[in-house]
Amino acid sequence: MSNTTQSNEMKVIREVDIQAENCYHDAVELGNHAAHVIGNRHRSQMTGLENVAESSFKTSDVFDYIKRQTARQSYWRQPSPEGKNSDVGFGERLKNYLEKELTEKRAIICDHLNIGNTTDEERQERRRIYLLLIRQFIRHMVIHYEYRVSTSQNSHHNKKRES
């Protein structure tokens, strides 16, 4: 890898990290939503989502997983009892966020890095950046989901011991 290629890649990583950090609060909210509706019994579904995001080379694989789970599992369609979007189910809310908010974040990154949308190479780089953003967001969301599920489970066990 040439120094220029390494330098460009570092710029992409830095910009993705900045935008992912800007989305952290939203990842926490969606992680809370997932913890509430999916709970501890179906952890494998969140692990599966993260695995698909991390291993796929296409954003469509991530969206297909979300759509499949939303169609198959009623709890993926449950709205959050708290916060904004309390009338939208978890799966739809996640899909909408990835499609809208992260597309906007990708546009910001591409503007900063002067990545156009005219050549095949530019479009391919835009898709790669979008996938990197999706991976970061899902990683943060799943970590918060795990944290929320484990802390609420611990507090539930502690309440039982106190009784």
Rosetta constraint file for C-alpha pairs under 8 A:
AtomPair CA 1 CA 5 HARMONIC 6.20 0.50
AtomPair CA 1 CA 6 HARMONIC 6.47 0.50
AtomPair CA 2 CA 6 HARMONIC 6.17 0.50
AtomPair CA 3 CA 7 HARMONIC 5.96 0.50
AtomPair CA 4 CA 8 HARMONIC 6.11 0.50
AtomPair CA 5 CA 9 HARMONIC 6.09 0.50
AtomPair CA 6 CA 10 HARMONIC 6.14 0.50
AtomPair CA 7 CA 11 HARMONIC 6.31 0.50
AtomPair CA 8 CA 12 HARMONIC 6.32 0.50
AtomPair CA 9 CA 13 HARMONIC 6.19 0.50
AtomPair CA 10 CA 14 HARMONIC 6.02 0.50
AtomPair CA 11 CA 15 HARMONIC 6.14 0.50
AtomPair CA 11 CA 113 HARMONIC 7.71 0.50
AtomPair CA 12 CA 16 HARMONIC 6.08 0.50
AtomPair CA 12 CA 109 HARMONIC 7.67 0.50
AtomPair CA 12 CA 113 HARMONIC 7.63 0.50
AtomPair CA 12 CA 129 HARMONIC 7.51 0.50
AtomPair CA 13 CA 17 HARMONIC 6.04 0.50
AtomPair CA 14 CA 18 HARMONIC 6.22 0.50
AtomPair CA 15 CA 19 HARMONIC 6.26 0.50
AtomPair CA 15 CA 109 HARMONIC 5.92 0.50
AtomPair CA 16 CA 20 HARMONIC 5.94 0.50
AtomPair CA 16 CA 109 HARMONIC 7.05 0.50
AtomPair CA 16 CA 129 HARMONIC 7.31 0.50
AtomPair CA 16 CA 132 HARMONIC 7.06 0.50
AtomPair CA 16 CA 133 HARMONIC 6.11 0.50
AtomPair CA 17 CA 21 HARMONIC 6.05 0.50
AtomPair CA 17 CA 136 HARMONIC 7.92 0.50
AtomPair CA 18 CA 22 HARMONIC 6.40 0.50
AtomPair CA 19 CA 23 HARMONIC 6.46 0.50
AtomPair CA 19 CA 105 HARMONIC 6.25 0.50
AtomPair CA 19 CA 109 HARMONIC 7.81 0.50
AtomPair CA 19 CA 133 HARMONIC 7.80 0.50
AtomPair CA 20 CA 24 HARMONIC 6.34 0.50
AtomPair CA 20 CA 133 HARMONIC 6.46 0.50
AtomPair CA 20 CA 136 HARMONIC 6.26 0.50
AtomPair CA 20 CA 137 HARMONIC 6.28 0.50
AtomPair CA 23 CA 27 HARMONIC 6.34 0.50
AtomPair CA 23 CA 137 HARMONIC 7.21 0.50
AtomPair CA 24 CA 28 HARMONIC 6.27 0.50
AtomPair CA 24 CA 137 HARMONIC 7.44 0.50
AtomPair CA 24 CA 140 HARMONIC 6.99 0.50
AtomPair CA 25 CA 29 HARMONIC 6.34 0.50
AtomPair CA 26 CA 30 HARMONIC 6.19 0.50
AtomPair CA 27 CA 31 HARMONIC 5.91 0.50
AtomPair CA 27 CA 137 HARMONIC 6.23 0.50
AtomPair CA 27 CA 138 HARMONIC 7.39 0.50
AtomPair CA 27 CA 140 HARMONIC 5.91 0.50
AtomPair CA 27 CA 141 HARMONIC 4.45 0.50
AtomPair CA 27 CA 144 HARMONIC 7.54 0.50
AtomPair CA 28 CA 32 HARMONIC 6.13 0.50
AtomPair CA 28 CA 140 HARMONIC 7.38 0.50
AtomPair CA 28 CA 141 HARMONIC 5.84 0.50
AtomPair CA 28 CA 144 HARMONIC 5.79 0.50
AtomPair CA 28 CA 145 HARMONIC 7.74 0.50
AtomPair CA 29 CA 33 HARMONIC 6.23 0.50
AtomPair CA 29 CA 83 HARMONIC 7.82 0.50
AtomPair CA 30 CA 34 HARMONIC 6.11 0.50
AtomPair CA 30 CA 90 HARMONIC 7.45 0.50
AtomPair CA 30 CA 94 HARMONIC 7.14 0.50
AtomPair CA 30 CA 141 HARMONIC 6.30 0.50
AtomPair CA 30 CA 145 HARMONIC 8.00 0.50
AtomPair CA 31 CA 35 HARMONIC 6.11 0.50
AtomPair CA 31 CA 141 HARMONIC 4.70 0.50
AtomPair CA 31 CA 142 HARMONIC 6.13 0.50
AtomPair CA 31 CA 143 HARMONIC 7.63 0.50
AtomPair CA 31 CA 144 HARMONIC 5.17 0.50
AtomPair CA 31 CA 145 HARMONIC 4.23 0.50
AtomPair CA 31 CA 148 HARMONIC 7.59 0.50
AtomPair CA 32 CA 36 HARMONIC 6.18 0.50
AtomPair CA 32 CA 144 HARMONIC 7.11 0.50
AtomPair CA 32 CA 145 HARMONIC 5.92 0.50
AtomPair CA 32 CA 148 HARMONIC 6.52 0.50
AtomPair CA 33 CA 37 HARMONIC 6.31 0.50
AtomPair CA 33 CA 79 HARMONIC 7.77 0.50
AtomPair CA 33 CA 80 HARMONIC 5.36 0.50
AtomPair CA 33 CA 90 HARMONIC 6.48 0.50
AtomPair CA 34 CA 38 HARMONIC 5.36 0.50
AtomPair CA 34 CA 39 HARMONIC 7.02 0.50
AtomPair CA 34 CA 76 HARMONIC 7.96 0.50
AtomPair CA 34 CA 90 HARMONIC 6.47 0.50
AtomPair CA 34 CA 145 HARMONIC 6.24 0.50
AtomPair CA 35 CA 39 HARMONIC 4.77 0.50
AtomPair CA 35 CA 40 HARMONIC 7.33 0.50
AtomPair CA 35 CA 145 HARMONIC 5.24 0.50
AtomPair CA 35 CA 146 HARMONIC 7.55 0.50
AtomPair CA 35 CA 148 HARMONIC 6.23 0.50
AtomPair CA 35 CA 149 HARMONIC 5.53 0.50
AtomPair CA 36 CA 80 HARMONIC 7.24 0.50
AtomPair CA 37 CA 75 HARMONIC 5.55 0.50
AtomPair CA 37 CA 76 HARMONIC 6.97 0.50
AtomPair CA 37 CA 78 HARMONIC 6.36 0.50
AtomPair CA 37 CA 79 HARMONIC 7.80 0.50
AtomPair CA 37 CA 80 HARMONIC 7.33 0.50
AtomPair CA 37 CA 90 HARMONIC 7.66 0.50
AtomPair CA 38 CA 42 HARMONIC 6.05 0.50
AtomPair CA 38 CA 43 HARMONIC 7.51 0.50
AtomPair CA 38 CA 75 HARMONIC 6.07 0.50
AtomPair CA 38 CA 76 HARMONIC 7.03 0.50
AtomPair CA 39 CA 43 HARMONIC 7.21 0.50
AtomPair CA 39 CA 149 HARMONIC 6.34 0.50
AtomPair CA 40 CA 149 HARMONIC 5.98 0.50
AtomPair CA 40 CA 150 HARMONIC 7.88 0.50
AtomPair CA 42 CA 46 HARMONIC 7.63 0.50
AtomPair CA 43 CA 47 HARMONIC 6.39 0.50
AtomPair CA 44 CA 48 HARMONIC 5.81 0.50
AtomPair CA 45 CA 49 HARMONIC 6.18 0.50
AtomPair CA 46 CA 50 HARMONIC 6.26 0.50
AtomPair CA 46 CA 142 HARMONIC 6.36 0.50
AtomPair CA 47 CA 51 HARMONIC 6.09 0.50
AtomPair CA 47 CA 142 HARMONIC 7.48 0.50
AtomPair CA 48 CA 52 HARMONIC 6.12 0.50
AtomPair CA 49 CA 53 HARMONIC 6.23 0.50
AtomPair CA 49 CA 62 HARMONIC 7.21 0.50
AtomPair CA 49 CA 65 HARMONIC 6.87 0.50
AtomPair CA 49 CA 66 HARMONIC 7.50 0.50
AtomPair CA 49 CA 138 HARMONIC 7.81 0.50
AtomPair CA 50 CA 54 HARMONIC 6.08 0.50
AtomPair CA 50 CA 135 HARMONIC 7.55 0.50
AtomPair CA 50 CA 138 HARMONIC 6.26 0.50
AtomPair CA 50 CA 139 HARMONIC 6.36 0.50
AtomPair CA 50 CA 142 HARMONIC 7.12 0.50
AtomPair CA 51 CA 55 HARMONIC 5.96 0.50
AtomPair CA 52 CA 56 HARMONIC 5.69 0.50
AtomPair CA 52 CA 61 HARMONIC 7.03 0.50
AtomPair CA 52 CA 62 HARMONIC 6.13 0.50
AtomPair CA 52 CA 65 HARMONIC 7.65 0.50
AtomPair CA 53 CA 59 HARMONIC 7.79 0.50
AtomPair CA 53 CA 61 HARMONIC 7.70 0.50
AtomPair CA 53 CA 62 HARMONIC 5.68 0.50
AtomPair CA 53 CA 131 HARMONIC 7.84 0.50
AtomPair CA 53 CA 134 HARMONIC 7.16 0.50
AtomPair CA 53 CA 135 HARMONIC 5.46 0.50
AtomPair CA 53 CA 138 HARMONIC 7.42 0.50
AtomPair CA 54 CA 135 HARMONIC 6.04 0.50
AtomPair CA 56 CA 61 HARMONIC 6.60 0.50
AtomPair CA 56 CA 62 HARMONIC 7.61 0.50
AtomPair CA 57 CA 128 HARMONIC 7.98 0.50
AtomPair CA 57 CA 131 HARMONIC 7.62 0.50
AtomPair CA 58 CA 62 HARMONIC 7.43 0.50
AtomPair CA 58 CA 131 HARMONIC 7.13 0.50
AtomPair CA 59 CA 63 HARMONIC 6.49 0.50
AtomPair CA 59 CA 127 HARMONIC 7.75 0.50
AtomPair CA 59 CA 130 HARMONIC 7.70 0.50
AtomPair CA 59 CA 131 HARMONIC 5.81 0.50
AtomPair CA 59 CA 134 HARMONIC 7.95 0.50
AtomPair CA 60 CA 64 HARMONIC 5.91 0.50
AtomPair CA 61 CA 65 HARMONIC 6.22 0.50
AtomPair CA 62 CA 66 HARMONIC 6.38 0.50
AtomPair CA 63 CA 67 HARMONIC 6.09 0.50
AtomPair CA 63 CA 95 HARMONIC 6.71 0.50
AtomPair CA 64 CA 68 HARMONIC 5.96 0.50
AtomPair CA 65 CA 69 HARMONIC 6.15 0.50
AtomPair CA 66 CA 70 HARMONIC 6.04 0.50
AtomPair CA 66 CA 91 HARMONIC 6.05 0.50
AtomPair CA 66 CA 94 HARMONIC 7.93 0.50
AtomPair CA 66 CA 95 HARMONIC 6.83 0.50
AtomPair CA 67 CA 71 HARMONIC 6.06 0.50
AtomPair CA 67 CA 91 HARMONIC 7.08 0.50
AtomPair CA 67 CA 92 HARMONIC 7.92 0.50
AtomPair CA 67 CA 95 HARMONIC 7.88 0.50
AtomPair CA 68 CA 72 HARMONIC 6.07 0.50
AtomPair CA 69 CA 73 HARMONIC 5.59 0.50
AtomPair CA 69 CA 76 HARMONIC 6.67 0.50
AtomPair CA 69 CA 91 HARMONIC 7.45 0.50
AtomPair CA 70 CA 74 HARMONIC 6.92 0.50
AtomPair CA 70 CA 75 HARMONIC 7.88 0.50
AtomPair CA 70 CA 76 HARMONIC 4.92 0.50
AtomPair CA 70 CA 77 HARMONIC 5.90 0.50
AtomPair CA 70 CA 91 HARMONIC 5.28 0.50
AtomPair CA 70 CA 92 HARMONIC 7.31 0.50
AtomPair CA 71 CA 76 HARMONIC 7.98 0.50
AtomPair CA 71 CA 77 HARMONIC 7.99 0.50
AtomPair CA 73 CA 77 HARMONIC 7.28 0.50
AtomPair CA 74 CA 78 HARMONIC 6.77 0.50
AtomPair CA 75 CA 90 HARMONIC 7.87 0.50
AtomPair CA 76 CA 89 HARMONIC 6.24 0.50
AtomPair CA 76 CA 90 HARMONIC 5.20 0.50
AtomPair CA 76 CA 91 HARMONIC 5.08 0.50
AtomPair CA 77 CA 88 HARMONIC 7.54 0.50
AtomPair CA 77 CA 89 HARMONIC 4.11 0.50
AtomPair CA 77 CA 90 HARMONIC 5.72 0.50
AtomPair CA 77 CA 91 HARMONIC 6.04 0.50
AtomPair CA 77 CA 92 HARMONIC 7.13 0.50
AtomPair CA 78 CA 88 HARMONIC 7.22 0.50
AtomPair CA 78 CA 89 HARMONIC 4.37 0.50
AtomPair CA 78 CA 90 HARMONIC 6.06 0.50
AtomPair CA 79 CA 85 HARMONIC 7.63 0.50
AtomPair CA 79 CA 86 HARMONIC 5.38 0.50
AtomPair CA 79 CA 87 HARMONIC 5.29 0.50
AtomPair CA 79 CA 88 HARMONIC 4.88 0.50
AtomPair CA 79 CA 89 HARMONIC 3.99 0.50
AtomPair CA 79 CA 90 HARMONIC 6.01 0.50
AtomPair CA 80 CA 85 HARMONIC 7.34 0.50
AtomPair CA 80 CA 86 HARMONIC 4.87 0.50
AtomPair CA 80 CA 87 HARMONIC 7.16 0.50
AtomPair CA 80 CA 88 HARMONIC 7.33 0.50
AtomPair CA 80 CA 89 HARMONIC 6.93 0.50
AtomPair CA 80 CA 90 HARMONIC 7.15 0.50
AtomPair CA 81 CA 86 HARMONIC 6.00 0.50
AtomPair CA 82 CA 86 HARMONIC 6.08 0.50
AtomPair CA 85 CA 93 HARMONIC 7.61 0.50
AtomPair CA 88 CA 92 HARMONIC 6.62 0.50
AtomPair CA 88 CA 93 HARMONIC 5.96 0.50
AtomPair CA 89 CA 93 HARMONIC 5.94 0.50
AtomPair CA 90 CA 94 HARMONIC 6.07 0.50
AtomPair CA 91 CA 95 HARMONIC 6.12 0.50
AtomPair CA 92 CA 96 HARMONIC 5.97 0.50
AtomPair CA 93 CA 97 HARMONIC 6.09 0.50
AtomPair CA 94 CA 98 HARMONIC 6.22 0.50
AtomPair CA 95 CA 99 HARMONIC 6.13 0.50
AtomPair CA 96 CA 100 HARMONIC 5.93 0.50
AtomPair CA 96 CA 101 HARMONIC 7.91 0.50
AtomPair CA 97 CA 101 HARMONIC 5.28 0.50
AtomPair CA 97 CA 102 HARMONIC 6.80 0.50
AtomPair CA 98 CA 102 HARMONIC 5.12 0.50
AtomPair CA 98 CA 103 HARMONIC 7.06 0.50
AtomPair CA 98 CA 134 HARMONIC 6.72 0.50
AtomPair CA 99 CA 103 HARMONIC 5.87 0.50
AtomPair CA 100 CA 104 HARMONIC 6.38 0.50
AtomPair CA 101 CA 105 HARMONIC 6.32 0.50
AtomPair CA 102 CA 106 HARMONIC 6.04 0.50
AtomPair CA 102 CA 130 HARMONIC 7.06 0.50
AtomPair CA 102 CA 133 HARMONIC 6.74 0.50
AtomPair CA 102 CA 134 HARMONIC 7.16 0.50
AtomPair CA 103 CA 107 HARMONIC 6.34 0.50
AtomPair CA 103 CA 130 HARMONIC 6.86 0.50
AtomPair CA 104 CA 108 HARMONIC 6.44 0.50
AtomPair CA 105 CA 109 HARMONIC 6.34 0.50
AtomPair CA 106 CA 110 HARMONIC 6.11 0.50
AtomPair CA 106 CA 126 HARMONIC 7.19 0.50
AtomPair CA 106 CA 129 HARMONIC 6.54 0.50
AtomPair CA 106 CA 130 HARMONIC 5.76 0.50
AtomPair CA 106 CA 133 HARMONIC 7.51 0.50
AtomPair CA 107 CA 111 HARMONIC 6.04 0.50
AtomPair CA 108 CA 112 HARMONIC 6.22 0.50
AtomPair CA 109 CA 113 HARMONIC 6.20 0.50
AtomPair CA 110 CA 114 HARMONIC 5.70 0.50
AtomPair CA 110 CA 115 HARMONIC 4.76 0.50
AtomPair CA 110 CA 116 HARMONIC 6.99 0.50
AtomPair CA 110 CA 126 HARMONIC 7.06 0.50
AtomPair CA 111 CA 115 HARMONIC 6.30 0.50
AtomPair CA 111 CA 116 HARMONIC 7.71 0.50
AtomPair CA 115 CA 122 HARMONIC 6.11 0.50
AtomPair CA 115 CA 125 HARMONIC 7.83 0.50
AtomPair CA 115 CA 126 HARMONIC 7.50 0.50
AtomPair CA 116 CA 122 HARMONIC 5.77 0.50
AtomPair CA 116 CA 123 HARMONIC 7.57 0.50
AtomPair CA 117 CA 122 HARMONIC 5.48 0.50
AtomPair CA 117 CA 123 HARMONIC 5.35 0.50
AtomPair CA 117 CA 126 HARMONIC 7.68 0.50
AtomPair CA 118 CA 122 HARMONIC 6.53 0.50
AtomPair CA 118 CA 123 HARMONIC 6.96 0.50
AtomPair CA 119 CA 123 HARMONIC 6.32 0.50
AtomPair CA 120 CA 124 HARMONIC 6.02 0.50
AtomPair CA 121 CA 125 HARMONIC 6.22 0.50
AtomPair CA 122 CA 126 HARMONIC 6.18 0.50
AtomPair CA 123 CA 127 HARMONIC 6.26 0.50
AtomPair CA 124 CA 128 HARMONIC 6.25 0.50
AtomPair CA 125 CA 129 HARMONIC 6.17 0.50
AtomPair CA 126 CA 130 HARMONIC 6.16 0.50
AtomPair CA 127 CA 131 HARMONIC 6.20 0.50
AtomPair CA 128 CA 132 HARMONIC 6.23 0.50
AtomPair CA 129 CA 133 HARMONIC 6.26 0.50
AtomPair CA 130 CA 134 HARMONIC 6.22 0.50
AtomPair CA 131 CA 135 HARMONIC 6.11 0.50
AtomPair CA 132 CA 136 HARMONIC 6.25 0.50
AtomPair CA 133 CA 137 HARMONIC 6.09 0.50
AtomPair CA 134 CA 138 HARMONIC 6.01 0.50
AtomPair CA 135 CA 139 HARMONIC 5.95 0.50
AtomPair CA 136 CA 140 HARMONIC 6.26 0.50
AtomPair CA 137 CA 141 HARMONIC 6.11 0.50
AtomPair CA 138 CA 142 HARMONIC 5.93 0.50
AtomPair CA 139 CA 143 HARMONIC 6.17 0.50
AtomPair CA 140 CA 144 HARMONIC 6.23 0.50
AtomPair CA 141 CA 145 HARMONIC 6.08 0.50
AtomPair CA 142 CA 146 HARMONIC 6.09 0.50
AtomPair CA 143 CA 147 HARMONIC 6.15 0.50
AtomPair CA 144 CA 148 HARMONIC 5.96 0.50
AtomPair CA 145 CA 149 HARMONIC 6.04 0.50
AtomPair CA 146 CA 150 HARMONIC 6.04 0.50
AtomPair CA 147 CA 151 HARMONIC 6.01 0.50
AtomPair CA 148 CA 152 HARMONIC 6.00 0.50
AtomPair CA 149 CA 153 HARMONIC 5.97 0.50
AtomPair CA 150 CA 154 HARMONIC 6.07 0.50
AtomPair CA 151 CA 155 HARMONIC 6.15 0.50
AtomPair CA 152 CA 156 HARMONIC 6.04 0.50
AtomPair CA 153 CA 157 HARMONIC 6.26 0.50
AtomPair CA 154 CA 158 HARMONIC 6.09 0.50
AtomPair CA 155 CA 159 HARMONIC 6.13 0.50
AtomPair CA 156 CA 160 HARMONIC 6.41 0.50
AtomPair CA 157 CA 161 HARMONIC 6.36 0.50
AtomPair CA 158 CA 162 HARMONIC 6.28 0.50
AtomPair CA 159 CA 163 HARMONIC 6.34 0.50
